[in-house]
């Protein structure tokens, strides 16, 4: 499981304030906390309050790169913001994200190719959120066809089935899980899969439990990566143990600590 820490996002009060005041110590502490907890990469989002996202994304990335060389996910749908981040990023980026709409793909796929970045593709379009597995597969196939035509390597593509809150879309949960499996058989080589995990528990009273249960089930359906809160220790322990049970790493009595130190 490739764990992407979600906490450097301007929608959180402490991060939003740090961006406004340019207090990089807050950003750096949050980056290191997430990495220590098991994050393999860090999602970076200026948030809706940013008045200058082009400069803010560069400031965030530079602040993080002073304390870690972990991969960074540039979280924006705006090509100008994404490109600004790519210009200062020292390592290999993940672009989060494009939708299945052609104009979005036209704006971001060339940037992913130019900067040798990985790319997250959301199975959503102007028509809205897909309501069943068939709609998700259709959108996924469209994204794959587009990136193949442009020469982008499929193995660097992450497809997101769009996780819905269980309290309003309970009937969709199995379709979402099955989509994770079925995305892998659309093409050869297969794309990877990712979810924005926190969406599944929005508005629920048992957020941590809902997140953990869905994540463990999703791993069983073949999930490769998740954007989540790595400071939820039980959640990350569940993800690590799921990989262990699927024989993705070798058992030892201290396997949880070993994973976090890898």
C-alpha positions as CSV (number, residue, x, y, z in Angstrom):
1,X,0.0,0.0,0.0
2,X,1.4,3.4,-1.1
3,X,0.3,5.8,1.6
4,X,-0.1,9.5,0.6
5,X,-0.5,11.8,3.6
6,X,-3.4,14.2,3.2
7,X,-2.7,16.8,5.9
8,X,-0.8,19.6,4.1
9,X,-3.9,21.2,2.7
10,X,-5.0,24.8,3.1
11,X,-8.5,23.8,4.1
12,X,-7.1,22.8,7.5
13,X,-6.9,25.9,9.8
14,X,-3.3,25.5,10.9
15,X,-2.0,24.9,7.3
16,X,-4.1,27.7,5.9
17,X,-2.8,30.1,8.5
18,X,0.8,28.9,7.9
19,X,0.4,29.6,4.2
20,X,-0.9,33.1,4.8
21,X,1.9,34.0,7.3
22,X,4.5,31.9,5.5
23,X,5.4,30.0,8.6
24,X,7.2,27.1,7.1
25,X,7.9,25.5,10.5
26,X,4.2,24.4,10.7
27,X,4.4,22.9,7.2
28,X,7.7,21.1,7.9
29,X,6.5,19.7,11.2
30,X,3.3,18.3,9.6
31,X,5.4,16.8,6.8
32,X,7.7,15.0,9.2
33,X,4.9,13.8,11.4
34,X,3.2,12.2,8.5
35,X,6.4,10.5,7.3
36,X,7.2,9.2,10.7
37,X,3.6,7.7,10.9
38,X,4.1,5.8,7.7
39,X,3.4,8.2,4.8
40,X,5.3,7.2,1.6
41,X,4.4,10.5,-0.1
42,X,2.8,13.9,0.8
43,X,-0.2,15.5,-0.9
44,X,0.2,19.2,-1.1
45,X,-2.9,21.5,-1.7
46,X,-3.0,25.3,-1.2
47,X,-6.7,25.1,-0.4
48,X,-9.6,27.3,-1.4
49,X,-8.4,30.3,0.7
50,X,-5.2,30.8,-1.2
51,X,-5.2,34.0,-3.1
52,X,-2.0,33.2,-5.0
53,X,-1.9,29.4,-5.5
54,X,0.9,29.6,-8.1
55,X,3.3,31.1,-5.7
56,X,1.9,29.3,-2.7
57,X,2.3,25.9,-4.2
58,X,6.0,26.7,-4.8
59,X,6.5,28.0,-1.3
60,X,4.9,24.8,0.2
61,X,7.0,22.5,-2.0
62,X,10.2,24.3,-1.2
63,X,9.5,24.3,2.5
64,X,8.8,20.5,2.5
65,X,11.9,19.8,0.4
66,X,14.1,21.4,3.0
67,X,13.3,18.5,5.4
68,X,12.5,15.5,3.3
69,X,13.0,14.0,-0.2
70,X,9.7,12.0,-0.1
71,X,7.6,12.1,-3.2
72,X,5.1,15.0,-3.4
73,X,1.6,14.9,-4.9
74,X,0.7,18.3,-6.4
75,X,-3.0,18.6,-5.6
76,X,-4.7,20.9,-8.1
77,X,-6.8,20.7,-11.2
78,X,-5.4,24.0,-12.5
79,X,-2.5,23.4,-15.0
80,X,-0.8,26.7,-14.1
81,X,-0.6,25.7,-10.4
82,X,0.5,22.2,-11.3
83,X,3.2,23.5,-13.6
84,X,4.4,26.0,-11.0
85,X,4.9,23.1,-8.6
86,X,6.6,20.9,-11.1
87,X,9.1,23.6,-11.8
88,X,10.5,23.6,-8.3
89,X,10.1,20.0,-7.4
90,X,13.4,18.1,-7.2
91,X,12.0,14.6,-7.2
92,X,9.4,12.8,-9.3
93,X,5.9,14.3,-8.8
94,X,2.4,12.8,-8.8
95,X,-0.2,15.1,-10.3
96,X,-3.5,15.0,-8.4
97,X,-5.6,15.1,-10.6
98,X,-7.4,15.1,-13.9
99,X,-11.0,14.2,-14.6
100,X,-12.1,12.2,-17.6
101,X,-13.1,15.4,-19.5
102,X,-10.9,15.9,-22.6
103,X,-10.1,19.6,-21.8
104,X,-8.8,18.5,-18.4
105,X,-6.7,15.7,-19.9
106,X,-5.4,18.1,-22.6
107,X,-4.2,20.4,-19.9
108,X,-2.5,18.0,-17.5
109,X,-1.3,14.9,-19.5
110,X,1.2,16.9,-21.5
111,X,2.6,18.3,-18.3
112,X,2.9,14.8,-16.8
113,X,4.8,13.7,-19.9
114,X,7.0,16.8,-20.0
115,X,8.0,16.5,-16.3
116,X,8.0,12.7,-16.1
117,X,5.3,12.8,-13.4
118,X,2.8,10.2,-12.4
119,X,-0.9,11.1,-12.8
120,X,-4.1,10.5,-10.9
121,X,-7.2,10.2,-13.1
122,X,-10.6,10.7,-11.5
123,X,-13.5,8.7,-13.0
124,X,-15.7,11.7,-13.0
125,X,-16.8,14.1,-15.8
126,X,-19.0,17.1,-16.4
127,X,-22.0,14.9,-16.2
128,X,-21.2,14.4,-12.5
129,X,-20.3,11.5,-10.2
130,X,-20.8,8.0,-11.7
131,X,-23.6,6.1,-10.2
132,X,-22.6,2.6,-10.9
133,X,-19.6,0.4,-11.8
134,X,-20.3,0.5,-15.6
135,X,-20.2,4.3,-15.6
136,X,-16.9,4.2,-13.7
137,X,-15.4,1.7,-16.1
138,X,-16.5,3.7,-19.1
139,X,-14.8,6.8,-17.7
140,X,-11.7,4.8,-16.8
141,X,-11.4,3.4,-20.3
142,X,-11.7,6.9,-21.7
143,X,-8.8,8.2,-19.6
144,X,-6.7,5.1,-20.5
145,X,-7.4,5.6,-24.2
146,X,-6.4,9.3,-24.0
147,X,-3.1,8.8,-22.2
148,X,-2.2,5.9,-24.4
149,X,-2.7,8.0,-27.5
150,X,-0.5,10.7,-26.0
151,X,2.3,8.2,-25.1
152,X,1.9,8.5,-21.4
153,X,2.9,5.2,-19.7
154,X,-0.1,3.4,-18.2
155,X,2.0,2.0,-15.3
156,X,2.3,5.6,-14.1
157,X,-1.4,6.2,-14.1
158,X,-3.5,6.0,-11.0
159,X,-7.3,5.6,-11.4
160,X,-9.6,6.8,-8.7
161,X,-13.1,5.3,-8.6
162,X,-14.5,8.3,-6.6
163,X,-15.3,7.2,-3.1
164,X,-18.7,8.4,-1.9
165,X,-19.8,9.0,1.7
166,X,-21.3,5.8,3.0
167,X,-24.1,7.6,4.8
168,X,-25.5,9.0,1.5
169,X,-24.3,6.4,-1.1
170,X,-24.3,3.1,0.8
171,X,-25.7,1.3,-2.3
172,X,-22.7,2.3,-4.3
173,X,-20.0,0.9,-1.9
174,X,-19.7,-2.5,-3.5
175,X,-19.6,-1.1,-7.0
176,X,-16.8,1.2,-6.0
177,X,-14.8,-1.7,-4.6
178,X,-15.4,-3.9,-7.6
179,X,-14.3,-1.0,-9.8
180,X,-10.9,-1.0,-8.1
181,X,-10.5,-4.6,-9.3
182,X,-12.0,-4.2,-12.7
183,X,-9.8,-1.1,-13.6
184,X,-6.9,-3.5,-13.6
185,X,-8.2,-5.6,-16.5
186,X,-9.0,-2.7,-18.9
187,X,-5.5,-2.6,-20.2
188,X,-2.1,-4.4,-20.2
189,X,-0.1,-3.1,-18.6
190,X,-2.6,-2.3,-15.9
191,X,-3.1,1.1,-14.3
192,X,-2.7,1.5,-10.6
193,X,-5.6,2.5,-8.3
194,X,-6.0,5.1,-5.6
195,X,-8.8,6.5,-3.4
196,X,-9.3,9.6,-1.4
197,X,-10.2,7.6,1.7
198,X,-11.6,10.3,3.9
199,X,-14.6,10.8,1.6
200,X,-16.1,7.5,2.6
201,X,-16.6,8.6,6.2
202,X,-17.8,12.2,5.6
203,X,-20.7,13.0,7.9
204,X,-20.5,9.7,9.8
205,X,-20.2,9.3,13.6
206,X,-17.5,6.6,13.4
207,X,-15.1,8.1,10.9
208,X,-12.0,6.3,11.8
209,X,-13.7,2.9,11.9
210,X,-15.5,3.5,8.6
211,X,-12.2,4.6,7.0
212,X,-10.3,1.6,8.3
213,X,-12.9,-1.0,7.3
214,X,-13.3,0.4,3.8
215,X,-9.5,0.6,3.3
216,X,-8.9,-3.0,4.3
217,X,-11.7,-4.2,2.0
218,X,-10.3,-2.1,-0.8
219,X,-6.8,-3.6,-0.4
220,X,-8.5,-7.0,-0.8
221,X,-9.9,-5.7,-4.2
222,X,-6.5,-4.7,-5.3
223,X,-6.1,-1.1,-4.2
224,X,-2.5,0.2,-4.7
225,X,-2.6,3.6,-3.0
226,X,-4.7,5.9,-0.7
227,X,-4.7,9.5,0.2
228,X,-5.4,9.4,3.9
229,X,-4.6,10.7,7.4
230,X,-1.4,8.8,8.4
231,X,-1.7,10.1,12.0
232,X,-4.6,7.7,12.5
233,X,-2.4,4.9,13.8
234,X,-5.1,2.2,13.7
235,X,-5.9,3.1,10.1
236,X,-2.3,2.8,9.0
237,X,-1.7,-0.4,11.0
238,X,-4.7,-1.9,9.2
239,X,-3.3,-1.0,5.8
240,X,0.1,-2.4,6.7
241,X,-1.4,-5.6,8.0
242,X,-3.6,-6.0,5.0
243,X,-0.5,-6.0,2.8
244,X,1.1,-8.5,5.1
245,X,-1.8,-10.9,4.8
246,X,-1.6,-10.6,1.0
247,X,2.1,-11.6,1.2
248,X,3.3,-8.2,0.0
249,X,6.0,-8.1,2.7
250,X,7.7,-10.6,5.0
251,X,6.3,-11.2,8.5
252,X,8.3,-10.4,11.6
253,X,7.1,-9.7,15.1
254,X,7.9,-6.0,14.6
255,X,6.5,-5.7,11.1
256,X,4.6,-2.5,11.9
257,X,7.7,-0.7,13.0
258,X,9.7,-2.2,10.2
259,X,7.2,-0.8,7.6
260,X,7.4,2.7,9.0
261,X,11.2,2.7,9.0
262,X,11.6,1.4,5.5
